[in-house]
């Protein structure tokens, strides 16, 4: 193997430039493109654009799957359960009223968190070059 072919092989095997993780996840949390932060990430409640309308970054690679739903359930459960325990430990509320208020609170919190956590998952995948985000097709 010649020196030039060995050096070209080493250059092709070199890792790609790191993308910032936390800014990408924060942009996703804000429902913005993880690449530019300007374009909208979602075209519906949970439907992701195929590509960013501003920077043309391909977003169809994302594979958030069930991760955001599991994390949403985990977070909502860890918020609502202590609230319920606190209510019954310090007061004697009517169970029907408590069930209604906590149910509505749980649903509202889930509806708020689910798209934001999906955006954060997409930002994580983009920053770590997972599921096809590693190829720079624009260059």
Secondary structure per residue as TSV (DSSP state, phi and psi in degrees):
chain	resnum	aa	ss	phi	psi
A	1	X	-	360.0	131.1
A	2	X	-	-80.3	166.2
A	3	X	H	-65.3	-38.0
A	4	X	H	-68.9	-39.4
A	5	X	H	-71.4	-33.2
A	6	X	H	-67.9	-38.8
A	7	X	H	-71.0	-36.8
A	8	X	H	-68.6	-34.6
A	9	X	H	-65.8	-40.1
A	10	X	H	-66.9	-36.6
A	11	X	H	-68.9	-38.2
A	12	X	H	-71.9	-25.9
A	13	X	H	-88.0	-6.9
A	14	X	S	-65.9	141.9
A	15	X	-	-67.1	148.1
A	16	X	-	-71.1	161.7
A	17	X	-	-60.6	136.9
A	18	X	-	-68.2	143.7
A	19	X	-	-102.6	143.5
A	20	X	-	-67.9	124.9
A	21	X	H	-72.7	-56.5
A	22	X	H	-66.4	-40.8
A	23	X	H	-62.6	-37.1
A	24	X	H	-65.9	-42.1
A	25	X	H	-68.5	-36.6
A	26	X	H	-67.0	-39.9
A	27	X	H	-62.0	-42.1
A	28	X	H	-63.2	-40.3
A	29	X	H	-59.8	-35.9
A	30	X	T	-81.9	5.5
A	31	X	T	63.3	38.9
A	32	X	B	-118.0	161.1
A	33	X	-	-58.9	131.8
A	34	X	T	-69.4	-18.6
A	35	X	T	-82.6	-55.4
A	36	X	T	-102.2	-26.5
A	37	X	S	78.5	1.1
A	38	X	S	-104.4	-40.0
A	39	X	S	-79.1	151.8
A	40	X	B	-71.1	141.0
A	41	X	S	-83.8	-39.9
A	42	X	B	-106.2	145.0
A	43	X	S	-107.3	0.1
A	44	X	S	-150.7	-161.4
A	45	X	S	-65.1	-46.7
A	46	X	S	-128.5	1.9
A	47	X	-	-83.9	124.0
A	48	X	B	-91.5	140.3
A	49	X	-	-58.6	147.0
A	50	X	S	-69.0	-33.1
A	51	X	B	-148.2	152.1
A	52	X	-	-66.9	130.1
A	53	X	T	-68.4	-17.1
A	54	X	T	-95.3	-54.1
A	55	X	T	-105.2	-2.7
A	56	X	-	65.2	19.9
A	57	X	-	-66.3	128.9
A	58	X	B	-67.6	127.3
A	59	X	-	-115.9	-3.0
A	60	X	T	-70.0	-9.5
A	61	X	T	-72.6	-20.3
A	62	X	-	-56.6	142.4
A	63	X	-	-135.4	64.2
A	64	X	-	-69.8	-33.1
A	65	X	T	49.3	-125.7
A	66	X	T	-93.7	-4.2
A	67	X	H	-55.7	-50.5
A	68	X	H	-61.7	-37.0
A	69	X	H	-66.3	-44.1
A	70	X	H	-61.7	-44.4
A	71	X	H	-66.8	-36.4
A	72	X	H	-62.2	-47.2
A	73	X	H	-60.9	-42.2
A	74	X	H	-61.4	-46.7
A	75	X	H	-67.2	-47.5
A	76	X	H	-62.9	-41.3
A	77	X	H	-62.1	-38.2
A	78	X	H	-76.3	-13.1
A	79	X	H	-93.8	-47.9
A	80	X	H	-71.8	-39.3
A	81	X	H	-61.0	-47.9
A	82	X	H	-64.1	-33.9
A	83	X	H	-63.4	-43.7
A	84	X	H	-64.0	-43.0
A	85	X	H	-63.3	-40.4
A	86	X	H	-63.5	-43.7
A	87	X	H	-59.8	-47.2
A	88	X	H	-77.3	-19.3
A	89	X	H	-80.5	-31.8
A	90	X	H	-107.1	-20.3
A	91	X	-	-134.3	175.0
A	92	X	-	-121.1	72.3
A	93	X	-	-74.9	158.0
A	94	X	-	-66.1	126.9
A	95	X	H	-60.1	-35.3
A	96	X	H	-68.3	-42.4
A	97	X	H	-66.2	-42.4
A	98	X	H	-62.5	-44.5
A	99	X	H	-61.9	-41.5
A	100	X	H	-65.6	-47.2
A	101	X	H	-65.5	-44.7
A	102	X	H	-70.2	-32.0
A	103	X	H	-66.6	-46.8
A	104	X	H	-63.8	-40.3
A	105	X	H	-62.7	-42.1
A	106	X	H	-63.1	-46.0
A	107	X	H	-64.4	-44.6
A	108	X	H	-62.2	-42.6
A	109	X	H	-65.6	-39.9
A	110	X	H	-64.1	-44.4
A	111	X	H	-64.3	-32.0
A	112	X	H	-73.7	-44.9
A	113	X	H	-78.0	-35.9
A	114	X	H	-57.1	-52.2
A	115	X	H	-67.1	-32.0
A	116	X	H	-70.0	-39.8
A	117	X	H	-69.0	-34.6
A	118	X	H	-64.5	-41.3
A	119	X	H	-62.0	-40.2
A	120	X	H	-65.9	-38.5
A	121	X	H	-63.0	-41.4
A	122	X	H	-65.7	-39.5
A	123	X	H	-61.8	-39.6
A	124	X	H	-62.9	-45.7
A	125	X	H	-63.7	-40.3
A	126	X	H	-65.0	-44.9
A	127	X	H	-66.6	-35.8
A	128	X	T	-91.4	4.5
A	129	X	T	57.1	43.9
A	130	X	-	-93.4	152.3
A	131	X	T	56.9	42.3
A	132	X	T	93.8	-5.7
A	133	X	T	-74.8	-7.8
A	134	X	T	-78.4	-22.5
A	135	X	-	-82.3	129.0
A	136	X	-	-96.0	90.9
A	137	X	T	-81.2	-13.2
A	138	X	T	-81.2	-20.4
A	139	X	-	-83.6	360.0
